[in-house]
């Protein structure tokens, strides 16, 4: 699923707002998944990236920090931009102008 969303985000067939909404959607799914892991008190860290963390011999606390950081990196900017578009904070100025495109 992640590869198909990444392909859609990189393709030029969608406008910027549609790409932001797709990024927000996938980040929201990751947030729900991480919340369920937290609630279930799963002792193992998320192996979302396969075996790459094992190759580098990283501790579980470092893996959690990296995966949580990646989640915040995706979720916070995309949610803020989608919310500002939804409430029309920048209706007088196109979103693409705000992002420097």
Buried (B, 14 or more C-beta within 10 A) or exposed (E): EEEEBEEBBEEEEBEBBEBBBBBBEBBBEBBEEBEEBEEEEEEEBBEBEEEEBEEEEBEEEEBBEBBBEBBEEBBEBBBEBBEBBEEEEEEEEEBEEBEEE
